[in-house]
Amino acid sequence: MLGVIFVIGSIASLILEKYVLANNSHVWLGAIEPVLSIVFIIWLMLTDLMQFNALNILLAIIYVSLSFIFWGQGNDLYHQRVVHKIFESSNL
């Protein structure tokens, strides 16, 4: 049950990261999620709520990597939107 909650929470946070936090003009806002995910995973491992085994470490690395990837994709979405607005306004 805890694994299902983790997966659902991970998917929700990654979608929030891509379409809300990183998809704006404030680059630092998108960095909140990856940094918090690193702190959260370290806290879980230090308090023994997440055990040091190969599967958990692999999942942690994948989740943190996806956080940074989604941050980059959100920034790209913002820049595409800005370029599109500039292109639209120049064609008037």
N, C-alpha and C positions, 0 to 999 in steps of 0.2 A: 504493500500500500504506500509506503514511504517513497519507493521508486517511482510510482505512478504520479504522485504529487510533485516530485522533483522534475519529472519530464514535462508535465503540464505547466509548471511554473517556469521552467526553462524556455519552453516554446513561447509562452506569453511574454516573458521579459525580452526575448530576442525580437519578437514582433514589435513590441513597444520601443525597443532600441532603434530599430530600422526606420519605422514610420513616424515616430514622434520625437524622440530625444535627439537623434543624429540628423534628422531631416529639417534643420533650421540653420540660421546664420551663426549661431553660437557653437563653435566647435567643441568647447569645453563641456557643454551640456551632454553631448554624446559620449564623452569619456567617463561620465559618472557610472554607467552600467558596467563596462569592463573592469574598472577599478574596484567597484563594489563586489563584483563576482569573484575577483582574486582574493579580496579581504575575506569574503564569506567562506570560500572554500578553504583558505588557510585556517580560519577560525574553526570550521567543522573538523578539520584534521587534527588541530591542536587540542580540541576538547574531546576527542575520541568519538564524536558523533558520526564521523566518516572515517572508516578504518584505512590504514595504509596498506592497500593491496593493489595489484596491477590494474584491475578493472576500474576501481574508483579513481586512481591516478589518471588512467587513460580518459575516463569520462570528464574529469576536471580539466584536463588539457584540451579536450575537444570543445567543451563548453566555453572556456576562456578564449580559445581561438575563434569560435563562432561569434563571440561577443565583439571581438575586434573586427572580424569580417563584416558583420552587420553594421558596425559603426562606419566603416568605410563605404558600404553600400548606401547607407542613409545620407552620408555626405555627398556621394555621387548623385543621388536623387535630388538633393537640394541644388547642387550646381547645375544639373540639367534643367531644373525648373527656372533658375535665374537666367540661364542662357536662352531658354525658350522665350521668356518674357522680354529680354533685350532684343531678340530676333523679331518678335512680334511687334514691338514698339518701333523698330527701325524700318519696318515695311509699311508703316502707315503713311 
